[in-house]
């Protein structure tokens, strides 16, 4: 049985706290599909943004959405990605 290619990342979180995490900790925050697990999220970030992922943390927000905090291996890669997405 083949799994359909479905985007797990919905959109980046454009908040002040997320921006501080990009600058200070090299982390990105995304709203993701509720059915996505940490491994799938990491694989999609690596594929889409061509960078390696150090860790993924997930949580359910008060709005009932699933949020992933993704820490990247490379130094300023989060800032580069956020700039290309128009967040910074």
Secondary structure, 3 states (H helix, E strand, C coil): CCCCCCCCEEEECCCHHHHHHHHHHCEEEEEECCCCCHHHHHHHHHHHHCCCEEEEEEEECCCCCEEEEEEECCCCHHHHHHHHCCCC
